[in-house]
Amino acid sequence: MQATAQRELTTNNISWISPSKNSGESMPCGGGDIGLNVWSEGGDVLFYVARSGTFDENNSLLKLGRVRVRLSPNPFEGGTFKQQLTLQTGDITLTGRVGNRSAQVHIWVDVFRPVVHVEVSSSEKLTATASYESWRFQDRVLKGKENNQNSYKWAPQGEVKTRHDSISFRGQTVEFFHRNRPQTVFDVTVQQQGLAAVKAQLFNPLQNLIFGGALQGPNMVPAGVTDGQYLRTPYRGWVLKSHQPARSHSFILALHTTVAPTVAQWQQELQQPLKAARQNPKADRTRTVAWWREYWQRSFIHIEPEKAAANTPQWQAGRNYQLMRYLLGCNAFGQYPTKFNGGLFTYDPVLTDSTLKFTPDFRNWGGGTHTAQNQRLVYWPMLKSGDATLLKPQFDFYLRLLHNAELRSRTYWNHPGACFTEQLENFGLPNPAEYGWKRPAGFDQGLEYNAWLEYEWDTVLEFCLMMLETEQYAGHDMGPYLPFIESCLTFFDEHYQYLARQRGAKALDGAGHLVLYPGSGAETYKMAYNATSTVAGLRTVLTRLLGLPATYGTQQQRQQWAAMLSRIPELSFREIDGYKMLAPAKTWERVNNVESPQLYPVFPWGLYGLGKPGLATARNTYRYDPDVQKFRSHVGWKQHNIFAARLGLTEEAAELTVQKLQDSGRRFPAFWGPGYDWAPDHNWGGAGMIGLQEMLLQTDGRKIYLLPAWPKSWDVHFKLHAPYQTTVEGMVINGRVQELRVTPESRRADVVVMLGE
């Protein structure tokens, strides 16, 4: 079936036969932790460059500039044109032909080194120029909504500037870098949130951060500086020109990010990727291609593969699943997780919202702010797609912040445990605008003064569960994650006993349970008592901890986990029109957003679903809860498609998942959004991926439910991963399972085929 899968993947490649109008019609290319937006416009080949972890003083996630390639005589003006993304090899090729003159520009990113390669080949000798273009050649004062790209958002404290980069010719090279000034938004936030006394103990990722790179080529020499404007943004270009015309040209863009006290250290370290990239580019290319090939062999979903030419909605959903997985693969080794609000592939904001005439650095909802409810949907699909190793950037993000989160609890409330908020900065504190600058006197310093985010602390539990799932799915060692998971659980156990003692004499209710009040059911059910999402999360994570192999945790630890589990209250229910259903909480005071956390016991917590007790109750909640019905949608982070799949509601799951994974309406089919966030909306695509996976494969303990919400009329070829290091590959043709391969074979006995039930 492997050869079949390779042929099917070929139909998912994206080809364009005309140049693009602007950067909004760009095509993604990437690898390792680098993302490029590649397009051709006005006879030039252009690409934006982004890299994981390039945060400035204000916590904007800055792009690393734009590169413009121009050939003379120009084969990209007035002739035939083709631009193709080849998924199998992770690269883009642009081909232009005018008469007998033709040329190719091949662009690829080294998966294992921070280097972009551009290779030009032509039928006759051409002159090539490669320009490094930057809009950060001077300081820029940010006003109004432009601050939404950083951590100040709507509440800047004085004048906020994006500081200029340092850009110059050094020998035959264009060198560029951004060095953070000593004072950053970290310092402002620490002071705001009453943590000055422990500032020296806090992790600060913005201090002494330097990032940038160098552009060079073996036949390229400096050819001056130009000025221009692109979509109302002024820029300056540093031009390299081929020393003489030739039939082939090449250049590399090497990047480097470091924490260093001096620029000289950054410059010295930059020489390593530059030197390595020049030594043996063919071997580097071979390694990169091998990585992508293995990536695609590991997992796939091809729906109606024989109908690619017809471009049916179902085929689109399968193709766009692959494209979204490609976008995630481009940040496989990032120091920071893939951002939900555009990942590495944002472009000029005026092309997403015509009122936002800002620079390409803009994205809504911040650069260094990682919103947990959104981030989770980017990362959940990686388990079933067999990409557990790609979860590392998201896990490392939290592990780095553990000490800061524990210091919050100790400083504010004098109890142990890590307090992680929903709108989380890359230094582990709440976003300062969301925390609130105008706070009532005496208001608890540990709380966000915010109608949406107050008391929303449970989203970190989903990442605890993801950590535990990598042990079951991929056999990963839980040792490095246990202290983190324990600390997150300890916070809830300690803090809600602390709050109860603040109110009265008893730390627990009459049944010996925690009183989870005040709490929050996502951002929607506020001032909640025993929010269902929190109760379900604590129950599932503690149960899974206790289910780890006996090698994890001492006897004393396990006794503590069991005792904590005994203190978790029961889920709450309600009855509407005679239907019993899950309630959002025991009680709540107001509805503030449009989420459906009453169904979180279905996903992500897995307490309800196929083969489990109470399925009718969960289905009633999906079908008859008035808020669930009102909030139902396929847009953005909405996850009703996932709920429907988990509940075996085939028709609803299929309808919503196809809507979610249909072509985006932009030139690149998987650049969805902005939805509730920004384009390309990665939590939109992630939620679509999860829904499609759950339609095909669900698990309960050792049981594997195959095709639990799959329409009989959809042919499919898929390969997905299940717990206990199991893979399931199968074909469904004309409503019948034609081929099924389970690895290891001993797990075949655990497979229950449900197609048509």
C-alpha positions in Angstrom: 0.0 0.0 0.0 3.0 2.3 0.3 3.3 2.8 -3.4 -0.4 3.7 -3.6 0.0 6.2 -0.8 2.9 7.9 -2.6 0.9 8.2 -5.8 -2.1 9.6 -3.8 0.2 12.2 -2.1 1.3 13.4 -5.6 -2.3 14.5 -6.3 -2.1 16.8 -3.2 0.8 18.9 -4.6 -0.2 22.5 -5.3 0.5 23.9 -8.8 -0.2 27.4 -10.1 0.1 28.4 -13.7 0.0 32.2 -13.2 2.0 34.5 -11.0 0.4 35.9 -7.8 -1.2 39.3 -7.3 0.5 39.8 -3.9 1.8 38.1 -0.8 -1.7 36.9 0.2 -1.4 34.5 -2.8 1.8 33.0 -1.5 2.7 29.4 -1.1 4.3 28.0 2.1 7.7 26.3 2.2 9.7 25.3 5.2 11.5 22.9 7.4 13.1 22.5 10.8 11.8 25.7 12.3 11.7 28.1 9.3 8.7 29.1 7.3 8.7 30.9 3.9 5.9 32.6 2.0 6.9 32.2 -1.6 5.3 33.9 -4.6 6.1 35.5 -8.0 4.9 39.1 -8.7 6.0 41.6 -11.4 8.5 39.2 -12.8 10.3 38.7 -9.5 10.4 35.7 -7.1 9.8 36.8 -3.5 9.6 35.1 -0.2 9.1 36.2 3.4 11.2 34.5 6.0 10.0 33.6 9.5 11.6 31.5 12.2 10.4 30.2 15.6 11.4 32.3 18.6 12.3 35.7 17.0 10.6 37.9 19.7 11.5 41.5 20.0 11.4 43.8 23.1 7.6 44.1 22.9 7.1 40.4 22.2 6.2 40.8 18.6 7.2 37.7 16.6 9.2 39.5 14.0 9.8 38.2 10.5 13.4 38.0 9.4 12.8 40.0 6.2 12.0 39.4 2.6 14.1 38.1 -0.3 13.6 39.2 -3.9 15.2 37.3 -6.8 15.3 38.9 -10.2 16.7 37.4 -13.4 17.9 39.2 -16.6 16.9 38.5 -19.3 13.7 37.7 -17.4 12.0 34.3 -18.1 9.2 35.2 -15.6 7.8 38.1 -17.7 5.3 37.7 -20.5 5.6 33.9 -21.0 4.4 30.7 -19.4 4.7 30.2 -15.7 4.4 27.4 -13.2 4.9 27.3 -9.4 4.7 24.0 -7.6 4.8 22.9 -4.0 6.0 19.2 -3.9 5.0 17.7 -0.6 7.1 14.6 -0.9 10.3 16.6 -0.9 9.1 19.7 0.9 10.2 22.2 -1.7 8.9 24.8 -4.2 10.0 25.1 -7.9 9.1 28.1 -10.0 9.5 27.8 -13.8 9.3 30.5 -16.4 9.6 30.4 -20.2 9.7 33.1 -22.8 10.2 31.7 -26.3 13.2 29.4 -26.1 14.5 30.9 -22.9 13.5 29.1 -19.7 14.6 29.1 -16.1 13.8 27.4 -12.8 14.1 28.8 -9.3 14.2 26.0 -6.8 13.7 26.9 -3.1 14.1 24.5 -0.2 14.8 24.7 3.6 17.2 22.4 5.3 15.3 20.5 8.0 18.4 20.0 10.1 20.2 23.4 9.8 18.7 26.9 9.8 19.4 27.5 6.1 17.3 28.4 3.1 18.7 27.4 -0.3 17.8 29.1 -3.6 19.1 27.4 -6.8 18.6 29.0 -10.2 19.1 27.0 -13.5 18.4 28.3 -16.9 18.7 27.4 -20.6 21.0 30.3 -21.3 23.3 32.5 -19.3 21.4 35.0 -17.0 22.3 37.7 -14.6 20.8 37.2 -11.2 20.2 39.6 -8.3 19.1 38.6 -4.8 18.0 41.5 -2.6 17.5 41.3 1.2 14.6 43.6 1.9 13.6 45.0 5.3 10.9 47.3 6.6 12.8 47.6 9.9 15.6 49.8 8.6 14.3 52.5 10.9 12.3 52.6 14.2 8.5 52.4 13.8 6.1 53.8 16.4 3.2 51.5 16.9 -0.2 53.0 17.4 -3.7 51.7 17.9 -4.5 48.2 16.7 -0.9 47.6 15.6 0.0 46.9 19.2 -2.2 43.7 18.9 1.0 42.1 17.3 2.8 42.4 20.7 2.1 41.9 24.4 0.8 45.5 25.1 -2.3 45.0 22.9 -4.8 47.7 23.6 -3.0 49.0 26.7 0.5 50.3 25.7 2.3 52.0 28.6 3.7 55.1 26.9 5.1 55.1 23.4 5.8 51.6 21.9 8.3 51.2 19.1 9.5 48.4 16.9 13.3 49.1 17.0 15.3 49.0 13.8 17.5 46.1 12.9 21.2 46.3 12.1 21.7 45.6 8.4 24.9 46.0 6.3 27.2 44.5 3.7 30.0 42.5 5.4 32.4 41.5 2.6 30.3 39.7 0.0 27.4 39.1 2.4 24.3 40.9 3.6 24.2 40.6 7.4 21.1 41.5 9.4 20.1 41.1 13.0 17.8 42.4 15.7 19.2 42.8 19.2 16.8 43.3 22.0 17.3 46.4 24.2 17.8 45.8 27.9 14.3 47.0 28.8 11.5 44.7 27.5 7.8 44.0 28.1 9.1 41.3 30.6 10.3 44.1 33.0 7.0 46.0 32.6 4.9 42.9 33.3 6.9 41.8 36.4 6.5 45.3 37.9 2.8 45.4 37.0 2.1 42.0 38.6 3.9 42.6 41.9 6.7 40.2 41.3 9.7 42.6 41.6 10.9 40.8 44.8 11.4 37.6 42.9 12.4 39.1 39.5 16.0 37.7 39.7 14.5 34.2 39.9 12.2 34.5 36.9 13.0 33.0 33.5 13.3 35.8 31.0 13.5 34.7 27.3 13.7 38.2 25.9 16.9 39.3 27.7 20.0 39.4 25.5 18.1 37.8 22.6 19.7 38.3 19.2 18.4 36.9 16.0 19.0 37.4 12.3 21.2 35.9 9.6 23.2 36.4 6.4 22.5 36.3 2.6 25.3 35.2 0.3 26.2 33.3 -2.8 29.4 32.0 -4.5 29.0 34.2 -7.6 27.3 37.2 -5.8 28.8 40.6 -5.0 27.2 43.7 -3.3 25.4 46.0 -5.8 24.1 48.8 -3.7 21.0 49.7 -1.7 17.5 50.4 -3.0 14.4 51.9 -1.5 10.8 50.9 -2.3 7.3 50.4 -1.0 5.2 47.2 -0.9 1.6 47.5 0.0 2.2 50.9 1.6 5.1 49.6 3.7 8.4 51.3 2.9 11.4 49.0 2.7 15.1 49.1 2.0 16.9 46.5 -0.1 20.5 45.4 0.1 21.3 43.9 -3.4 23.7 41.1 -4.3 24.3 40.7 -8.0 25.9 37.8 -9.9 29.5 38.6 -10.7 28.9 37.5 -14.3 26.0 35.9 -16.3 25.8 32.1 -15.9 23.4 29.2 -16.5 23.2 28.4 -12.8 23.3 30.6 -9.7 22.8 29.7 -6.1 22.6 31.5 -2.8 21.9 30.7 0.8 20.2 32.5 3.6 21.6 31.3 6.9 19.9 32.2 10.2 21.0 32.3 13.8 19.2 33.0 17.1 21.0 33.1 20.4 21.1 34.6 23.8 24.4 36.4 24.0 25.8 39.5 25.8 27.5 40.8 22.6 26.8 41.0 18.9 30.3 39.8 18.3 29.3 36.4 19.8 26.2 36.2 17.6 28.4 37.0 14.5 30.9 34.4 15.4 28.2 31.7 15.9 26.5 32.7 12.6 29.6 31.4 10.8 28.8 27.8 11.7 25.6 27.4 9.7 27.1 29.5 6.9 30.2 27.3 6.6 28.2 24.0 7.0 25.7 25.0 4.3 28.5 25.6 1.8 30.3 22.3 2.4 28.0 19.7 0.9 24.6 21.0 -0.1 23.8 17.8 -2.0 24.2 15.7 1.1 22.1 18.2 3.1 19.4 18.0 0.4 19.4 14.2 0.5 18.9 14.3 4.3 16.1 16.8 4.1 14.3 14.8 1.3 14.6 11.6 3.4 13.1 13.4 6.4 10.0 14.5 4.4 9.6 11.1 2.8 9.6 9.4 6.1 7.2 12.0 7.4 4.6 11.2 4.7 5.0 7.5 5.1 4.3 7.7 8.8 0.7 8.8 8.4 -1.9 10.1 5.9 -5.6 10.4 5.0 -6.5 10.3 1.4 -10.3 10.6 0.8 -11.8 9.6 -2.6 -8.2 9.5 -4.0 -9.5 8.5 -7.5 -11.6 11.7 -7.6 -8.7 14.2 -7.4 -9.5 15.6 -10.8 -13.1 16.2 -9.8 -12.0 18.1 -6.7 -15.0 16.9 -4.6 -15.5 18.4 -1.2 -14.5 15.1 0.4 -11.3 14.9 -1.6 -10.6 18.5 -0.7 -10.9 17.7 3.0 -8.4 14.9 2.7 -6.0 17.0 0.6 -6.2 19.9 3.0 -5.6 17.6 6.0 -2.3 16.8 4.3 -1.5 20.5 3.6 -2.2 21.4 7.3 0.1 18.6 8.4 2.8 20.0 6.0 2.5 23.4 7.7 3.0 21.7 11.1 6.0 19.8 9.8 7.7 23.0 8.9 8.2 23.7 12.7 9.1 20.2 13.7 12.2 21.3 15.6 11.3 24.8 16.7 12.5 26.3 20.0 8.9 27.5 20.4 5.6 25.9 19.4 3.7 26.7 16.2 1.6 29.7 16.9 -2.2 29.2 16.5 -2.6 32.7 14.9 -0.6 32.2 11.7 2.3 29.9 12.6 5.3 30.9 10.5 3.2 31.9 7.5 1.6 35.3 8.1 1.8 37.9 5.4 0.9 41.6 4.9 -2.1 42.2 7.2 -4.0 44.5 4.8 -4.6 41.4 2.7 -6.5 39.8 5.7 -8.2 43.0 6.9 -8.1 46.0 4.6 -8.2 48.4 7.6 -4.9 47.1 9.1 -2.3 49.0 7.0 0.6 47.6 9.1 3.9 45.8 8.3 4.3 42.1 7.6 5.3 41.7 11.3 1.6 42.0 12.3 -0.6 39.2 13.6 -3.6 39.5 15.8 -3.5 38.2 19.3 0.2 38.7 19.8 3.5 37.0 19.0 4.9 36.0 22.4 1.4 35.3 23.8 0.4 31.6 23.6 -3.3 31.2 24.2 -3.8 27.7 25.5 -7.3 27.0 24.3 -6.1 27.7 20.8 -2.6 26.1 21.0 -4.1 22.8 22.1 -5.9 22.3 18.8 -2.7 22.8 16.9 -1.0 20.0 18.8 -3.7 17.3 19.5 -3.6 15.9 15.9 0.0 15.0 16.3 -0.7 11.8 18.3 -2.8 10.0 15.8 -0.6 11.3 12.9 2.4 9.6 14.5 4.1 12.9 15.1 4.6 12.7 18.9 8.1 14.0 18.5 6.7 17.2 17.1 5.0 17.9 20.4 8.3 18.7 22.0 8.4 22.4 21.2 5.0 22.8 23.0 6.0 20.7 25.9 9.4 22.5 26.3 7.5 25.8 26.2 5.7 24.8 29.4 8.6 23.1 31.1 10.7 26.3 30.8 7.9 28.2 32.5 7.3 25.8 35.4 9.4 27.7 37.9 7.8 31.1 37.0 4.3 29.5 37.4 5.3 28.1 40.8 6.7 31.4 41.9 3.3 33.0 41.2 1.5 30.6 43.5 4.1 31.0 46.3 4.3 34.8 46.0 0.6 35.5 45.8 -0.9 32.8 48.0 2.0 31.1 49.8 1.1 27.6 48.6 2.8 25.2 46.2 1.7 24.3 42.7 2.1 25.9 39.2 -0.5 28.5 38.3 -0.7 28.7 34.5 -3.2 31.2 33.0 -5.0 31.0 29.7 -3.4 34.0 28.0 0.2 33.0 28.7 3.3 35.0 27.8 6.5 33.2 26.7 7.9 34.0 30.2 5.0 32.4 32.0 3.0 35.4 33.3 -0.4 36.5 32.2 -0.5 38.9 29.3 -0.3 42.4 30.9 -3.2 43.9 29.0 -5.4 40.9 29.9 -4.2 41.1 33.5 -5.5 44.6 33.6 -3.8 47.9 34.4 -6.9 49.5 36.0 -7.5 47.2 38.9 -9.5 47.8 42.1 -7.4 48.5 45.2 -6.7 45.3 47.1 -7.7 43.1 44.2 -5.9 39.7 44.4 -2.6 40.2 42.5 -2.6 36.6 41.3 -5.9 37.1 39.4 -6.5 38.6 36.0 -9.0 41.4 36.3 -10.7 40.3 33.1 -14.3 39.2 32.4 -13.1 36.5 29.9 -10.1 35.1 31.7 -10.7 35.3 35.4 -10.2 31.9 37.1 -9.4 30.1 33.9 -6.5 27.9 34.9 -7.5 24.5 33.7 -6.3 24.7 30.0 -2.8 23.6 31.0 -4.3 20.2 31.9 -4.8 19.4 28.2 -1.0 19.6 27.8 -0.5 17.4 30.8 -2.7 14.8 29.1 -0.8 15.2 25.8 2.4 14.5 27.7 0.8 11.3 29.2 -0.5 10.3 25.8 3.0 10.4 24.3 3.9 7.6 26.7 1.0 5.4 25.4 1.3 6.3 21.8 5.0 6.5 21.3 6.6 5.0 24.4 8.1 8.3 25.4 9.7 8.6 28.9 7.4 10.4 31.3 10.2 11.1 33.8 10.9 14.7 32.6 7.2 15.5 32.6 6.1 14.1 36.0 7.2 17.1 38.1 5.3 19.4 35.7 2.1 17.4 35.7 2.2 17.0 39.5 2.7 20.7 40.0 -0.2 21.6 37.8 -2.5 19.2 39.7 -1.1 20.4 43.1 -2.1 24.0 42.2 -5.8 23.0 42.0 -5.7 20.9 45.1 -4.0 23.6 47.2 -5.6 26.7 45.8 -9.2 25.6 46.1 -8.6 24.4 49.7 -6.9 27.8 50.3 -10.0 29.7 48.8 -12.4 27.6 50.9 -10.5 28.4 54.1 -10.6 32.1 53.1 -14.4 31.8 53.1 -15.0 29.6 56.1 -13.7 26.9 58.4 -13.7 23.9 56.1 -11.3 23.2 53.2 -13.6 20.6 51.6 -17.4 20.2 51.1 -19.5 17.8 53.0 -18.6 14.9 50.7 -14.9 15.5 51.2 -14.5 17.1 47.7 -12.8 20.3 46.6 -15.1 23.2 46.1 -13.9 24.4 42.7 -15.3 28.0 43.1 -14.8 30.5 41.6 -14.0 28.7 38.4 -14.5 29.0 34.7 -16.0 26.8 32.0 -13.6 27.8 29.2 -14.1 31.6 28.6 -17.8 31.0 28.5 -19.4 30.0 31.8 -18.0 32.5 34.3 -17.9 32.4 38.1 -18.6 28.8 37.8 -19.0 26.3 40.7 -17.4 22.9 39.8 -17.0 23.7 36.0 -17.4 20.5 34.1 -14.3 21.1 32.0 -12.2 21.5 35.1 -13.7 18.5 36.9 -13.3 16.3 33.9 -9.7 17.4 33.3 -8.6 16.8 36.8 -10.3 13.3 36.8 -8.7 12.2 33.5 -5.2 13.4 34.2 -5.1 11.9 37.7 -6.6 8.6 36.5 -4.0 8.5 33.7 -1.2 9.3 36.1 -2.3 6.4 38.3 -2.4 4.2 35.2 1.2 4.8 34.3 3.6 1.8 34.5 4.6 1.2 38.1 8.1 2.5 37.4 6.7 6.0 37.4 6.2 7.6 40.8 7.1 6.4 44.3 4.5 4.6 46.4 4.1 7.9 48.4 3.5 9.8 45.2 0.9 7.4 44.0 -0.9 7.6 47.3 -1.0 11.3 47.0 -2.4 11.1 43.4 -5.1 8.7 44.6 -5.9 11.0 47.6 -6.2 13.9 45.2 -8.4 12.0 42.9 -10.7 11.2 45.8 -11.1 14.9 46.4 -12.3 15.7 42.8 -16.1 16.4 42.8 -18.5 14.6 40.5 -19.6 16.0 37.2 -22.9 18.0 37.1 -25.9 17.3 35.0 -29.2 19.0 34.1 -32.4 18.2 32.4 -34.0 20.2 29.6 -37.2 19.2 27.9 -37.0 15.8 29.5 -33.4 15.1 28.2 -30.7 14.5 30.7 -27.4 16.1 29.7 -24.1 17.3 31.0 -24.2 20.7 32.6 -21.5 23.3 32.0 -21.0 23.5 35.8 -23.0 23.0 39.0 -23.9 26.7 38.8 -22.5 29.8 36.9 -23.3 33.5 36.9 -23.0 34.5 33.3 -22.3 33.3 29.7 -19.3 35.3 28.3 -18.2 33.6 25.1 -19.4 31.0 22.6 -17.6 27.7 23.6 -19.2 24.4 24.6 -17.2 23.1 27.6 -20.1 21.0 28.7 -18.9 18.6 26.0 -15.3 18.6 27.1 -15.9 15.3 28.9 -16.3 14.0 25.4 -13.3 15.8 23.9 -10.6 16.1 25.1 -11.2 14.3 28.3 -12.6 11.1 26.9 -15.0 10.3 29.8 -17.9 9.9 27.4 -18.0 8.4 24.0 -18.4 5.2 22.0 -18.3 2.1 24.1 -18.5 4.1 27.4 -21.4 4.5 29.9 -23.6 7.5 29.5 -23.4 7.9 25.7 -27.1 8.9 25.4 -26.5 11.7 28.0 -23.5 13.0 26.0 -25.5 12.8 22.7 -28.4 14.7 24.4 -26.0 17.4 25.3 -24.8 17.7 21.7 -28.3 17.7 20.3 -30.5 19.5 22.8 -28.3 21.8 24.9 -29.5 25.3 23.8 -26.1 26.9 24.0 -24.4 24.0 22.2 -26.9 24.4 19.4 -26.5 28.2 19.3 -22.7 28.0 19.3 -22.5 25.2 16.7 -20.2 26.2 13.8 -17.2 25.0 11.7 -15.3 28.3 11.9 -12.0 28.8 13.7 -11.5 26.9 17.0 -15.0 25.6 17.1 -14.9 21.8 17.8 -18.4 20.6 17.2 -17.1 18.4 14.4 -14.9 16.6 16.9 -17.7 16.2 19.4 -19.9 14.7 16.7 -17.2 12.2 15.6 -16.5 11.1 19.2 -20.2 10.5 19.7 -20.5 8.4 16.6 -22.8 11.0 14.9 -21.6 10.3 11.4 -23.8 12.7 9.4 -23.0 15.7 11.6 -19.3 14.9 11.9 -19.0 14.5 8.1 -20.9 17.8 7.4 -18.9 19.9 9.9 -15.5 18.4 9.1 -16.0 18.9 5.4 -17.0 22.5 6.0 -14.0 23.0 8.2 -11.5 21.5 5.8 -12.9 22.9 2.6 -10.6 25.2 0.5 -9.9 28.4 2.4 -11.0 30.8 -0.3 -7.4 32.0 -0.5 -5.0 30.9 -3.2 -3.4 28.4 -0.9 -6.2 26.1 0.2 -5.0 25.6 3.8 -4.6 29.3 4.6 -7.9 29.5 6.5 -9.1 32.4 8.6 -9.0 34.8 10.1 -11.9 33.1 12.0 -11.7 34.4 15.5 -7.9 34.8 15.4 -5.7 35.4 12.3 -4.8 34.0 8.9 -3.6 31.4 8.3 -5.7 30.1 11.2 -3.8 27.1 12.5 -6.3 26.1 15.2 -9.0 26.1 12.5 -6.9 23.6 10.5 -5.9 21.6 13.6 -9.6 21.2 14.7 -10.3 19.9 11.2 -7.5 17.4 11.4 -8.7 16.1 14.8 -12.3 15.7 13.5 -11.2 13.7 10.5 -8.9 11.4 12.6 -11.8 10.8 15.1 -14.1 9.9 12.3 -11.7 7.2 11.2 -10.2 5.9 14.5 -11.0 6.1 18.2 -9.6 4.2 21.2 -10.8 3.2 24.6 -8.2 1.4 26.7 -6.8 -1.3 24.4 -9.8 -1.2 22.1 -9.4 0.4 18.7 -12.7 1.5 17.1 -12.2 1.7 13.4 -14.5 3.9 11.2 -16.7 4.9 14.1 -18.2 7.9 12.3 -17.2 7.3 8.7 -19.8 7.7 5.9 -20.1 4.4 3.9 -20.1 6.4 0.7 -16.6 7.8 1.2 -13.7 5.8 -0.1 -10.6 6.4 1.9 -7.0 5.2 2.3 -5.5 6.0 5.7 -2.7 5.3 8.1 -3.1 6.5 11.7 -1.5 5.7 15.0 -3.0 4.3 18.1 -1.8 3.8 21.7 0.7 1.1 22.5 2.8 2.0 19.5 0.3 0.7 17.1 -0.4 1.8 13.5 -3.5 1.0 11.5 -3.5 1.3 7.7 -6.6 0.6 5.8 -8.6 1.1 2.6 -12.4 1.5 2.4 -13.9 1.1 -1.1 -17.6 1.0 -1.8 -18.5 0.8 1.8 -16.3 -2.2 2.6 -12.9 -2.5 4.3 -10.8 -3.9 1.5 -7.4 -4.0 3.1 -6.4 -3.6 6.8 -2.9 -3.7 8.1 -2.3 -3.5 11.9 1.2 -3.2 13.3 2.0 -5.0 15.5 -0.2 -7.8 14.2 -1.0 -8.9 17.8 -3.1 -5.7 18.1 -5.5 -6.8 15.3 -7.6 -8.6 17.9 -8.3 -5.2 19.6 -9.7 -3.7 16.4 -13.5 -3.3 16.2 -14.7 -2.3 12.7 -17.8 -0.1 13.1 -18.4 1.1 9.5 -22.1 1.3 8.9 -23.2 1.0 12.5 
